[in-house]
Amino acid sequence: MSVPTWDGVTTSSAFQEAELSTRNILADAAKIYDWERVLTILGKRQDLVNATRPHGQSHYTVLHQAAHGGAPAEVVQQLIAIGAWRTLRTSQAERAVDIALRQGHMELLPLLTPVLAREIVPTILQAIQDHFHAVIWARLAERNLAVDMRLPELEPLLELERPTMWFPVPGMYGGFSYELSAVAGSPALISESWSRVVGGSGQRHLVSPHGSVLLDEGFV
């Protein structure tokens, strides 16, 4: 099974024309609740199931739009089966289940309520996420990269049986592999980052609610 990818690119200029077109067509179809077209596109590009519109402000995925429009239950089930994350939040911090509740689509709440493989106290997870973001920005500064991105949010890891993701960074020729772990029974994150065009660029960090520690470097 492939490792899920955090789709953090937010600028249209980062995509080739064909890729940008596909992403916009998918976002347009979801916005007008054209589920047949949405599922046709995702049948060929399952990797876009958690993508948002390039340069979009709402950070709505197809599952958020399904919740907003009260999509048929079988459509929601198919999106989840493809890999849609029920914990993923919009720019207004709403999950799909929150949107369905706000819109009055009560029949979708059982389907959209996140099913977690593990639980971490939200404040602890947020602290780990904040320190992970600091590691990312520090690594990008080393490469003099100023990239407009949506940095990884860790909540979707709670849904995954194997809590690992890959975050590719444009211009870095690499990115960040990260996995939820534990140290002495306390939640933590292991981050490995590298650029494949720079020998010995690899770094491994342990990220906890209290900060980050460099464990290893010089690999890759």
Secondary structure as GFF3:
##gff-version 3
##sequence-region A 1 220
A	DSSP	three_ten_helix	12	14	.	.	.	ID=ss1
A	DSSP	alpha_helix	17	31	.	.	.	ID=ss2
A	DSSP	alpha_helix	35	44	.	.	.	ID=ss3
A	DSSP	three_ten_helix	46	48	.	.	.	ID=ss4
A	DSSP	alpha_helix	62	69	.	.	.	ID=ss5
A	DSSP	alpha_helix	73	82	.	.	.	ID=ss6
A	DSSP	alpha_helix	96	103	.	.	.	ID=ss7
A	DSSP	three_ten_helix	106	108	.	.	.	ID=ss8
A	DSSP	alpha_helix	109	112	.	.	.	ID=ss9
A	DSSP	alpha_helix	122	142	.	.	.	ID=ss10
A	DSSP	three_ten_helix	155	159	.	.	.	ID=ss11
A	DSSP	beta_strand	164	169	.	.	.	ID=ss12
A	DSSP	beta_strand	174	183	.	.	.	ID=ss13
A	DSSP	beta_strand	186	195	.	.	.	ID=ss14
A	DSSP	beta_strand	202	208	.	.	.	ID=ss15
A	DSSP	beta_strand	211	219	.	.	.	ID=ss16
###
